[in-house]
Every structure is written in C-alpha cells, then in structure tokens.
C-alpha cells in the first residue's frame, strides 16, 4: 500500500533495477516536490526521475533532429 492514498507504487517501466539517489534540499523544495508528485499521482522518486529525464532530454541528450550523421569528406 502506498504511503499516500491515490499514489501508485514505484515501478521501473522497463523492469530494470533501480538505485538510490540522495541529496539535501530545503524544506520548501521538498514540500514543492511532494505537492507536485501528489498532483501527478506519483511517488517523489517517480517525480524526480521524470524531472531529471525531462531536463536531460532538453539540455544534454541530442534530440532526434540532431542525430549524428555521416559527413561527406573531400580528399
């Protein structure tokens, strides 16, 4: 049973193993994360995972339109 009514148990969508990730934040940041997770029906861990992956997609990982492509080389 989830700790918060209406919140789903955390499961990896791929069935891959999960690992702990820990950090310290202000009480306000924790409360904001908890409220956002509640609103989405997620655990805080699920919310943080979604947040990190969305940010990585926006900032770090190349989007499909920027995939590597073979460049023509001249001799």
C-alpha positions as CSV (number, residue, x, y, z in Angstrom):
1,X,0.0,0.0,0.0
2,X,1.4,3.4,-0.9
3,X,2.2,5.8,1.9
4,X,-0.1,8.5,0.3
5,X,-3.6,7.5,-0.8
6,X,-4.0,7.6,-4.5
7,X,-0.3,7.4,-5.2
8,X,0.9,4.4,-7.2
9,X,3.7,2.1,-6.2
10,X,7.0,3.0,-7.9
11,X,7.9,0.5,-10.7
12,X,10.6,0.8,-13.3
13,X,8.8,0.9,-16.7
14,X,11.4,-1.4,-18.2
15,X,11.8,-3.7,-15.3
16,X,15.4,-2.5,-15.0
17,X,16.9,-2.4,-11.5
18,X,16.6,0.9,-9.6
19,X,19.3,2.5,-7.5
20,X,19.2,5.1,-4.7
21,X,19.8,8.7,-5.4
22,X,20.1,11.0,-2.4
23,X,20.5,14.8,-1.9
24,X,19.7,17.5,0.5
25,X,17.2,20.3,-0.3
26,X,15.4,23.0,1.6
27,X,12.1,22.2,3.3
28,X,10.4,24.3,0.7
29,X,11.9,22.4,-2.2
30,X,10.9,19.1,-0.6
31,X,7.3,20.3,0.0
32,X,7.1,21.5,-3.6
33,X,8.3,18.1,-4.9
34,X,5.8,16.3,-2.6
35,X,2.9,18.6,-3.8
36,X,3.9,18.1,-7.5
37,X,4.2,14.3,-7.0
38,X,0.8,14.2,-5.2
39,X,-0.8,16.2,-8.0
40,X,0.5,13.8,-10.6
41,X,-0.2,10.7,-8.5
42,X,3.5,9.7,-8.4
43,X,5.9,8.9,-5.7
44,X,8.6,11.6,-5.0
45,X,11.1,9.2,-6.5
46,X,9.0,8.8,-9.7
47,X,8.5,12.5,-9.9
48,X,12.2,13.2,-9.5
49,X,13.1,10.6,-12.1
50,X,10.6,12.1,-14.6
51,X,12.0,15.6,-13.8
52,X,15.6,14.6,-14.3
53,X,15.0,12.7,-17.5
54,X,12.9,15.5,-19.0
55,X,15.7,18.0,-18.1
56,X,18.3,15.8,-19.6
57,X,16.4,15.4,-22.8
58,X,16.1,19.2,-23.0
59,X,19.7,20.1,-22.1
60,X,22.0,17.1,-22.6
61,X,20.8,14.4,-24.9
62,X,20.6,15.1,-28.6
63,X,17.1,15.2,-29.9
64,X,16.2,13.1,-32.9
65,X,16.5,16.0,-35.3
66,X,20.1,16.4,-34.2
67,X,21.2,12.8,-34.6
68,X,24.7,12.1,-35.7
69,X,25.0,11.9,-39.5
70,X,27.8,11.0,-41.8
71,X,29.6,14.0,-43.2
72,X,30.9,13.9,-46.7
73,X,34.7,14.1,-46.8
74,X,36.7,15.6,-49.6
75,X,40.1,14.3,-50.5
